[in-house]
Amino acid sequence: MVRLHVERFIRSRVVRRALALGIIALSGWALLPYVTYRIAPSAFVNAELMRVTAPFAGQLSPDLPRKGEYFQQSRVVPMVGARSPDRRHLMDLDQQLAMSTKRAELARRQLEEIAGLDRKLGERSEDYRLGMVARLNHEIGETEVEKGGCLAEARQRNDVAGRMERLVKLGISSQIPLR
């Protein structure tokens, strides 16, 4: 039953006329640009001319395609060839070399200064050691002299004590009490 109603609807005159008018309107809309505007198989770009500048000095590459040249597949072509080689990387390396040279010179001067201070410290240490050895030798000499003096004083006291004992034994002198 539904199928019968759908078939009648599609076969009705109003639906057929609406469909025909829709197809005509669609084709008119599709053909309208060809009627109202000039459309040709070849085209010209009528754009304003503008100067294009490259980020470096150079000239157009001779590898650019010529008019009418067709490509089978896409390819990369440089637009501008440099007149002089790109020296940015070289300049960066030169700057790094200059900085490294300055740092190396500073480090060399610091090492020389440290070596000089080390040499002076060695000289001062040697002078101090020699001075201490001389002072200790002098003190050893003084001690030896004092020892000699003490031994001489001890001998003198023994001699005096021996003489006093002889004088006491001979009765010439009286006994001295020792404390």
ROKEGU-432433 format. One line per 8 residues: their letters; for each residue x, z, y of N, C-alpha, C, O. Coordinates in Angstrom, 2 decimals. Layout:
N
A> X/Z/Y/X/Z/Y/X/Z/Y/X/Z/Y | ...
This chain:
179
MVRLHVER> 0.81/0.00/-1.17/0.00/0.00/0.00/0.87/0.00/1.25/0.59/-0.72/2.21 | 1.89/0.79/1.23/2.79/0.84/2.39/3.46/-0.53/2.53/3.64/-1.03/3.64 | 3.80/-1.10/1.41/4.47/-2.40/1.45/3.56/-3.44/2.10/4.05/-4.30/2.83 | 2.31/-3.39/1.87/1.36/-4.32/2.44/1.24/-4.15/3.95/1.13/-5.13/4.68 | 1.26/-2.92/4.41/1.20/-2.66/5.86/2.47/-3.12/6.55/2.40/-3.66/7.66 | 3.60/-2.94/5.94/4.87/-3.36/6.53/4.91/-4.88/6.61/5.34/-5.45/7.61 | 4.46/-5.54/5.56/4.46/-7.01/5.54/3.53/-7.56/6.62/3.89/-8.55/7.26 | 2.39/-6.99/6.84/1.48/-7.43/7.90/2.07/-7.19/9.28/1.95/-8.02/10.18
FIRSRVVR> 2.72/-6.05/9.41/3.35/-5.74/10.71/4.42/-6.78/11.06/4.47/-7.27/12.19 | 5.27/-7.13/10.08/6.33/-8.09/10.33/5.74/-9.48/10.59/6.29/-10.22/11.41 | 4.68/-9.86/9.95/4.09/-11.19/10.11/3.17/-11.30/11.33/2.64/-12.37/11.62 | 2.99/-10.23/12.02/2.09/-10.29/13.17/2.73/-11.10/14.30/3.95/-11.15/14.42 | 1.88/-11.73/15.10/2.30/-12.60/16.18/3.07/-11.83/17.25/4.05/-12.38/17.77 | 2.72/-10.66/17.60/3.34/-9.87/18.67/4.79/-9.53/18.28/5.70/-9.63/19.11 | 4.99/-9.14/17.05/6.33/-8.77/16.61/7.22/-10.00/16.60/8.38/-9.94/17.01 | 6.68/-11.15/16.12/7.50/-12.36/16.09/7.87/-12.81/17.50/9.00/-13.23/17.73
RALALGII> 6.95/-12.73/18.43/7.24/-13.14/19.81/8.25/-12.17/20.44/9.16/-12.60/21.15 | 8.11/-10.88/20.20/9.05/-9.89/20.76/10.46/-10.13/20.20/11.44/-10.03/20.94 | 10.56/-10.45/18.91/11.85/-10.74/18.30/12.45/-12.00/18.90/13.64/-12.02/19.21 | 11.69/-13.04/19.07/12.18/-14.29/19.67/12.64/-14.05/21.10/13.71/-14.51/21.48 | 11.85/-13.32/21.90/12.25/-13.02/23.28/13.53/-12.18/23.30/14.37/-12.38/24.18 | 13.69/-11.27/22.37/14.92/-10.46/22.29/16.14/-11.30/21.99/17.19/-11.09/22.60 | 16.02/-12.27/21.05/17.14/-13.16/20.71/17.48/-14.05/21.90/18.65/-14.27/22.18 | 16.48/-14.56/22.59/16.71/-15.40/23.77/17.40/-14.59/24.86/18.33/-15.08/25.49
ALSGWALL> 16.96/-13.37/25.09/17.58/-12.52/26.13/19.03/-12.20/25.76/19.90/-12.20/26.63 | 19.29/-11.93/24.50/20.64/-11.64/24.07/21.56/-12.85/24.25/22.69/-12.70/24.71 | 21.09/-14.04/23.88/21.92/-15.23/24.05/22.10/-15.54/25.53/23.17/-15.99/25.92 | 21.09/-15.33/26.35/21.24/-15.54/27.80/22.26/-14.57/28.38/23.07/-14.96/29.23 | 22.22/-13.35/27.94/23.21/-12.35/28.43/24.62/-12.74/28.00/25.57/-12.53/28.75 | 24.78/-13.31/26.78/26.09/-13.72/26.29/26.60/-14.96/27.03/27.81/-15.07/27.24 | 25.74/-15.88/27.42/26.15/-17.11/28.10/26.20/-16.98/29.61/26.73/-17.87/30.28 | 25.69/-15.92/30.17/25.64/-15.74/31.61/27.01/-15.85/32.28/27.10/-16.52/33.31
PYVTYRIA> 28.10/-15.23/31.76/29.39/-15.38/32.43/29.89/-16.82/32.47/30.55/-17.21/33.43 | 29.58/-17.61/31.45/30.03/-19.00/31.45/29.29/-19.82/32.49/29.82/-20.82/32.99 | 28.10/-19.43/32.80/27.30/-20.16/33.78/27.64/-19.73/35.19/27.77/-20.57/36.09 | 27.80/-18.45/35.40/28.00/-17.94/36.77/29.46/-17.98/37.22/29.71/-18.07/38.42 | 30.42/-17.92/36.32/31.83/-17.87/36.69/32.55/-19.07/36.11/32.08/-19.70/35.16 | 33.70/-19.37/36.70/34.52/-20.48/36.20/35.44/-19.91/35.12/36.28/-19.05/35.41 | 35.31/-20.36/33.91/36.13/-19.92/32.80/36.81/-21.15/32.22/36.17/-22.15/31.91 | 38.18/-21.04/32.09/38.94/-22.18/31.59/39.83/-21.73/30.43/40.06/-20.53/30.28
PSAFVNAE> 40.33/-22.66/29.62/41.20/-22.28/28.51/42.58/-21.82/28.98/43.26/-21.10/28.23 | 43.02/-22.19/30.16/44.30/-21.71/30.70/44.01/-20.77/31.86/43.01/-20.94/32.57 | 44.88/-19.79/32.04/44.62/-18.80/33.08/45.83/-18.67/33.99/46.96/-18.92/33.58 | 45.58/-18.30/35.20/46.63/-18.03/36.18/46.42/-16.63/36.71/45.30/-16.22/37.00 | 47.52/-15.91/36.83/47.44/-14.58/37.40/47.67/-14.74/38.89/48.72/-15.22/39.32 | 46.72/-14.36/39.64/46.80/-14.49/41.08/47.00/-13.11/41.68/46.18/-12.62/42.46 | 48.12/-12.48/41.30/48.36/-11.11/41.73/49.33/-11.10/42.91/50.04/-12.07/43.17 | 49.32/-10.01/43.60/50.22/-9.83/44.73/51.65/-9.70/44.21/51.90/-9.02/43.22
LMRVTAPF> 52.58/-10.34/44.88/53.99/-10.26/44.48/54.56/-8.92/44.92/54.29/-8.45/46.03 | 55.33/-8.32/44.05/55.96/-7.06/44.41/57.38/-7.05/43.85/57.64/-7.63/42.80 | 58.28/-6.40/44.56/59.67/-6.32/44.14/59.81/-5.20/43.12/59.32/-4.09/43.32 | 60.49/-5.51/42.03/60.74/-4.54/40.98/62.22/-4.15/41.08/63.09/-5.02/41.12 | 62.49/-2.85/41.11/63.88/-2.41/41.21/64.27/-1.68/39.93/63.47/-0.96/39.33 | 65.50/-1.91/39.54/66.04/-1.25/38.35/66.76/0.02/38.78/67.16/0.15/39.94 | 66.91/0.97/37.86/67.59/2.22/38.22/69.10/2.06/38.36/69.81/3.02/38.66 | 69.61/0.84/38.13/71.05/0.60/38.26/71.23/-0.83/38.75/70.31/-1.64/38.68
AGQLSPDL> 72.41/-1.13/39.24/72.70/-2.46/39.74/72.85/-3.43/38.57/73.56/-3.14/37.61 | 72.17/-4.59/38.66/72.27/-5.55/37.58/71.54/-6.83/37.93/71.14/-7.04/39.07 | 71.37/-7.67/36.93/70.65/-8.93/37.12/69.79/-9.17/35.89/69.98/-8.55/34.85 | 68.84/-10.08/36.03/67.94/-10.36/34.92/68.74/-10.85/33.72/69.70/-11.61/33.86 | 68.34/-10.41/32.57/69.04/-10.76/31.33/68.82/-12.23/31.01/67.71/-12.73/31.18 | 69.85/-12.94/30.55/69.65/-14.36/30.17/68.87/-14.49/28.86/68.49/-15.60/28.49 | 68.62/-13.38/28.17/67.89/-13.42/26.90/66.37/-13.39/27.08/65.64/-13.40/26.09 | 65.90/-13.36/28.31/64.45/-13.33/28.53/63.82/-14.64/28.01/64.45/-15.69/28.12
PRKGEYFQ> 62.61/-14.58/27.46/61.98/-15.81/26.95/61.61/-16.76/28.08/61.26/-16.34/29.18 | 61.68/-18.05/27.80/61.35/-19.09/28.78/59.86/-19.43/28.70/59.17/-19.00/27.77 | 59.38/-20.17/29.65/57.97/-20.55/29.71/57.62/-21.39/28.48/58.33/-22.34/28.14 | 56.55/-21.03/27.83/56.06/-21.77/26.68/56.70/-21.36/25.37/56.38/-21.93/24.33 | 57.61/-20.38/25.39/58.26/-19.95/24.15/57.33/-19.00/23.39/56.81/-18.05/23.97 | 57.14/-19.27/22.10/56.26/-18.46/21.28/57.09/-17.63/20.32/58.18/-18.05/19.90 | 56.60/-16.46/19.96/57.29/-15.55/19.06/56.51/-15.44/17.76/55.29/-15.32/17.78 | 57.20/-15.47/16.65/56.57/-15.24/15.36/56.28/-13.75/15.17/55.25/-13.37/14.61
QSRVVPMV> 57.22/-12.92/15.64/57.04/-11.47/15.54/57.60/-10.83/16.81/58.37/-11.46/17.55 | 57.21/-9.59/17.05/57.63/-8.94/18.29/59.12/-8.63/18.24/59.69/-8.41/17.17 | 59.75/-8.61/19.41/61.17/-8.28/19.50/61.42/-7.56/20.82/60.67/-7.71/21.78 | 62.49/-6.79/20.85/62.87/-6.04/22.04/63.93/-6.84/22.78/64.94/-7.24/22.21 | 63.68/-7.08/24.06/64.61/-7.85/24.88/64.92/-7.02/26.13/63.99/-6.58/26.81 | 66.19/-6.81/26.43/66.50/-6.07/27.66/66.12/-6.92/28.88/66.42/-8.11/28.93 | 65.49/-6.30/29.84/65.05/-7.04/31.02/66.18/-7.23/32.02/66.29/-8.28/32.65 | 67.03/-6.20/32.16/68.09/-6.24/33.17/69.42/-5.98/32.49/69.55/-5.03/31.72
GARSPDRR> 70.40/-6.83/32.77/71.76/-6.60/32.29/72.58/-5.97/33.40/72.54/-6.42/34.55 | 73.32/-4.93/33.08/74.09/-4.22/34.11/75.28/-5.05/34.56/75.95/-5.69/33.74 | 75.55/-5.04/35.87/76.75/-5.73/36.39/78.00/-4.95/36.04/79.04/-5.52/35.72 | 77.88/-3.66/36.11/79.02/-2.81/35.75/78.52/-1.86/34.66/77.33/-1.54/34.61 | 79.41/-1.43/33.79/78.97/-0.56/32.69/78.45/0.78/33.21/78.83/1.24/34.29 | 77.59/1.39/32.42/77.03/2.69/32.77/78.11/3.76/32.64/78.61/4.01/31.54 | 78.48/4.37/33.73/79.58/5.32/33.75/79.10/6.76/33.87/79.91/7.67/34.07 | 77.80/6.99/33.75/77.29/8.35/33.89/77.88/9.28/32.83/78.30/10.39/33.14
HLMDLDQQ> 77.91/8.82/31.59/78.45/9.65/30.51/79.93/9.89/30.72/80.43/11.00/30.51 | 80.65/8.84/31.15/82.08/8.98/31.41/82.33/9.95/32.57/83.26/10.75/32.53 | 81.50/9.87/33.59/81.65/10.79/34.72/81.36/12.22/34.30/82.03/13.15/34.75 | 80.37/12.40/33.43/80.06/13.72/32.91/81.25/14.26/32.11/81.61/15.43/32.24 | 81.84/13.41/31.29/83.02/13.83/30.51/84.20/14.14/31.43/84.95/15.09/31.19 | 84.37/13.34/32.50/85.44/13.63/33.47/85.23/14.98/34.13/86.18/15.73/34.34 | 83.99/15.29/34.47/83.68/16.58/35.08/83.96/17.72/34.10/84.51/18.75/34.48 | 83.58/17.53/32.83/83.86/18.55/31.82/85.36/18.72/31.64/85.84/19.84/31.45
LAMSTKRA> 86.12/17.61/31.68/87.57/17.69/31.55/88.17/18.46/32.73/89.06/19.29/32.54 | 87.69/18.18/33.94/88.20/18.89/35.11/87.92/20.39/35.01/88.79/21.21/35.30 | 86.70/20.74/34.59/86.36/22.15/34.46/87.21/22.81/33.37/87.68/23.94/33.53 | 87.39/22.11/32.26/88.20/22.66/31.16/89.65/22.82/31.60/90.30/23.80/31.23 | 90.16/21.87/32.38/91.54/21.96/32.87/91.68/23.16/33.80/92.67/23.88/33.73 | 90.70/23.36/34.67/90.76/24.52/35.57/90.72/25.82/34.77/91.47/26.76/35.06 | 89.84/25.88/33.78/89.76/27.09/32.96/91.06/27.32/32.20/91.53/28.45/32.08 | 91.64/26.24/31.67/92.90/26.37/30.93/94.02/26.83/31.86/94.85/27.65/31.46
ELARRQLE> 94.05/26.31/33.08/95.07/26.72/34.05/94.90/28.20/34.41/95.88/28.94/34.49 | 93.65/28.62/34.61/93.39/30.02/34.90/93.82/30.90/33.73/94.45/31.94/33.93 | 93.48/30.49/32.52/93.87/31.27/31.34/95.39/31.32/31.20/95.95/32.35/30.84 | 96.07/30.18/31.49/97.53/30.15/31.41/98.14/31.10/32.44/99.07/31.85/32.13 | 97.61/31.08/33.68/98.13/31.99/34.71/97.90/33.44/34.31/98.77/34.29/34.51 | 96.73/33.73/33.75/96.45/35.10/33.32/97.39/35.53/32.20/97.88/36.66/32.19 | 97.65/34.61/31.26/98.59/34.93/30.18/100.00/35.15/30.71/100.71/36.04/30.25 | 100.41/34.33/31.71/101.73/34.53/32.31/101.79/35.88/33.02/102.79/36.59/32.94
EIAGLDRK> 100.72/36.23/33.73/100.68/37.52/34.42/100.74/38.67/33.42/101.45/39.65/33.62 | 99.99/38.53/32.34/100.02/39.58/31.31/101.40/39.67/30.68/101.90/40.76/30.43 | 102.03/38.51/30.42/103.38/38.52/29.85/104.36/39.17/30.82/105.23/39.93/30.39 | 104.24/38.88/32.13/105.11/39.51/33.13/104.91/41.02/33.16/105.88/41.78/33.20 | 103.64/41.45/33.15/103.36/42.89/33.15/103.86/43.54/31.86/104.34/44.67/31.88 | 103.74/42.82/30.75/104.24/43.34/29.48/105.77/43.47/29.53/106.33/44.46/29.04 | 106.43/42.47/30.12/107.89/42.53/30.27/108.29/43.72/31.14/109.22/44.45/30.81 | 107.59/43.90/32.27/107.89/45.03/33.15/107.66/46.36/32.44/108.44/47.29/32.56
LGERSEDY> 106.54/46.42/31.68/106.27/47.64/30.92/107.37/47.90/29.90/107.77/49.05/29.71 | 107.85/46.85/29.25/108.95/47.01/28.29/110.21/47.52/28.97/110.90/48.40/28.45 | 110.50/46.95/30.16/111.69/47.40/30.91/111.53/48.86/31.32/112.46/49.66/31.20 | 110.33/49.20/31.83/110.10/50.59/32.25/110.18/51.54/31.05/110.73/52.64/31.15 | 109.62/51.10/29.91/109.70/51.94/28.71/111.15/52.13/28.28/111.54/53.23/27.89 | 111.94/51.06/28.34/113.36/51.15/27.96/114.11/52.06/28.94/114.93/52.88/28.53 | 113.82/51.89/30.25/114.45/52.77/31.25/114.07/54.22/31.00/114.93/55.11/31.06 | 112.80/54.48/30.71/112.35/55.84/30.43/113.06/56.38/29.20/113.52/57.52/29.18
RLGMVARL> 113.13/55.54/28.13/113.80/55.98/26.91/115.27/56.29/27.17/115.79/57.31/26.72 | 115.94/55.40/27.92/117.36/55.64/28.22/117.51/56.90/29.08/118.44/57.69/28.86 | 116.60/57.10/30.05/116.65/58.29/30.88/116.44/59.55/30.06/117.14/60.55/30.25 | 115.46/59.50/29.14/115.21/60.67/28.29/116.41/60.94/27.38/116.79/62.10/27.18 | 117.01/59.88/26.83/118.20/60.07/25.98/119.33/60.67/26.80/120.02/61.58/26.33 | 119.53/60.16/28.03/120.59/60.69/28.88/120.31/62.15/29.22/121.21/62.99/29.18 | 119.05/62.47/29.57/118.70/63.85/29.92/118.92/64.77/28.72/119.47/65.86/28.84 | 118.46/64.30/27.53/118.65/65.12/26.33/120.14/65.29/26.00/120.56/66.36/25.58
NHEIGETE> 120.92/64.22/26.20/122.37/64.34/25.98/122.98/65.33/26.97/123.85/66.12/26.62 | 122.49/65.27/28.23/122.98/66.21/29.23/122.60/67.64/28.86/123.41/68.56/28.96 | 121.33/67.82/28.41/120.89/69.15/28.00/121.68/69.62/26.78/122.04/70.80/26.67 | 121.96/68.67/25.85/122.78/69.05/24.69/124.16/69.49/25.16/124.71/70.47/24.67 | 124.72/68.75/26.13/126.03/69.14/26.69/125.98/70.51/27.34/126.86/71.35/27.13 | 124.90/70.74/28.15/124.75/72.06/28.80/124.62/73.15/27.75/125.22/74.22/27.88 | 123.83/72.87/26.71/123.64/73.86/25.66/124.96/74.14/24.94/125.27/75.29/24.63 | 125.73/73.08/24.69/127.05/73.26/24.05/127.95/74.11/24.94/128.66/74.99/24.45
VEKGGCLA> 127.92/73.85/26.25/128.75/74.64/27.19/128.28/76.08/27.21/129.09/77.01/27.18 | 126.93/76.27/27.28/126.41/77.64/27.26/126.79/78.33/25.96/127.15/79.51/25.96 | 126.71/77.58/24.85/127.09/78.14/23.57/128.57/78.55/23.61/128.94/79.63/23.15 | 129.38/77.66/24.15/130.81/78.00/24.28/131.01/79.23/25.16/131.83/80.09/24.85 | 130.26/79.31/26.26/130.36/80.47/27.15/129.92/81.73/26.44/130.55/82.79/26.55 | 128.81/81.61/25.71/128.29/82.77/24.98/129.30/83.22/23.92/129.53/84.41/23.75 | 129.89/82.28/23.21/130.89/82.62/22.20/132.11/83.26/22.86/132.69/84.21/22.34 | 132.50/82.71/24.03/133.66/83.29/24.73/133.32/84.70/25.20/134.15/85.60/25.10
EARQRNDV> 132.10/84.89/25.72/131.68/86.23/26.16/131.63/87.19/24.96/132.03/88.35/25.06 | 131.12/86.66/23.81/131.06/87.51/22.62/132.50/87.89/22.19/132.75/89.04/21.84 | 133.42/86.93/22.21/134.82/87.24/21.85/135.40/88.25/22.83/136.10/89.19/22.44 | 135.09/88.02/24.13/135.62/88.95/25.15/135.06/90.35/24.92/135.81/91.33/25.01 | 133.78/90.46/24.64/133.18/91.77/24.40/133.78/92.40/23.14/134.05/93.60/23.11 | 133.99/91.56/22.10/134.62/92.09/20.88/136.04/92.57/21.19/136.48/93.61/20.71 | 136.76/91.79/22.01/138.12/92.20/22.40/138.08/93.50/23.19/138.86/94.42/22.94 | 137.15/93.58/24.16/137.04/94.80/24.98/136.63/95.95/24.09/137.17/97.05/24.20
AGRMERLV> 135.66/95.71/23.18/135.22/96.78/22.29/136.37/97.20/21.38/136.56/98.39/21.13 | 137.15/96.20/20.88/138.30/96.54/20.03/139.34/97.34/20.80/139.90/98.28/20.25 | 139.62/96.99/22.05/140.59/97.71/22.88/140.08/99.11/23.18/140.85/100.07/23.16 | 138.81/99.23/23.45/138.25/100.53/23.75/138.34/101.45/22.54/138.64/102.64/22.66 | 138.09/100.87/21.37/138.21/101.68/20.14/139.65/102.12/19.95/139.91/103.26/19.57 | 140.59/101.23/20.20/142.01/101.60/20.05/142.38/102.69/21.08/143.12/103.63/20.78 | 141.85/102.52/22.28/142.17/103.53/23.31/141.53/104.87/22.96/142.10/105.93/23.21 | 140.31/104.81/22.37/139.65/106.04/21.96/140.43/106.66/20.81/140.59/107.88/20.77
KLGISSQI> 140.91/105.85/19.88/141.68/106.36/18.76/143.01/106.94/19.24/143.49/107.94/18.70 | 143.58/106.32/20.21/144.85/106.84/20.74/144.58/108.04/21.64/145.51/108.78/21.97 | 143.37/108.25/22.03/143.00/109.39/22.86/143.21/109.13/24.32/143.18/110.08/25.10 | 143.39/107.96/24.72/143.61/107.63/26.12/142.27/107.56/26.84/142.22/107.81/28.05 | 141.25/107.25/26.18/139.94/107.08/26.81/138.91/107.88/26.07/139.10/108.21/24.90 | 137.81/108.19/26.74/136.74/108.94/26.08/135.71/107.98/25.48/135.67/106.80/25.83 | 134.91/108.51/24.60/133.92/107.72/23.89/132.79/107.37/24.86/132.29/108.24/25.57 | 132.39/106.08/24.90/131.29/105.61/25.75/130.04/105.51/24.85/130.05/104.80/23.84
PLR> 128.98/106.24/25.24/127.77/106.16/24.39/127.12/104.76/24.49/127.01/104.22/25.59 | 126.72/104.18/23.39/126.09/102.86/23.36/124.56/103.02/23.30/124.03/103.81/22.52 | 123.94/102.32/24.06/122.48/102.39/24.06/121.86/101.24/23.42/120.63/101.16/23.35
